[in-house]
Amino acid sequence: MSEALHIAVSEEKGNVPVTVLHVSGDLDSKTYQELETKAGDLIGGGAKNILLDLSGVKFMGSAGLRAMHGISNKLKNSGGGKLKLLNPTDAVSRVMFTLGFDKYFDIQSDLNEAVKSF
């Protein structure tokens, strides 16, 4: 049984505004749409730069990668925004590295540096 997905949102000010989605729980086939929907709502509301804080994700399946890909595409289609990842857990990193997705996402380990990188 999946652990519920929780998403908290904060705003950071760097060179540009950055919307941070603090994700915790399981990111899998039962929960990935929650992340896509939340990010889509934020993008629809004007968010251009999104940082996914994955430090609280205990399990991620391939559907989690699908969600990240969908968010990235929505940002590109809405005027060229960017998606970056922050502090993926070992569980997330394993899936990303195994499937080669680490080559497609900018992965950061420090919040302040991540915000500055946009």
Sequence and secondary structure as in RCSB ss.txt:
>XXXX:A:sequence
MSEALHIAVSEEKGNVPVTVLHVSGDLDSKTYQELETKAGDLIGGGAKNILLDLSGVKFMGSAGLRAMHGISNKL
KNSGGGKLKLLNPTDAVSRVMFTLGFDKYFDIQSDLNEAVKSF
>XXXX:A:secstr
     EEEEEEEESSSEEEEEEEEEEESTTTHHHHHHHHHHHHHTT  EEEEEEEEEEEE HHHHHHHHHHHHHH
HHTTS EEEEE   HHHHHHHHHHTGGGTSEEES HHHHHHT 
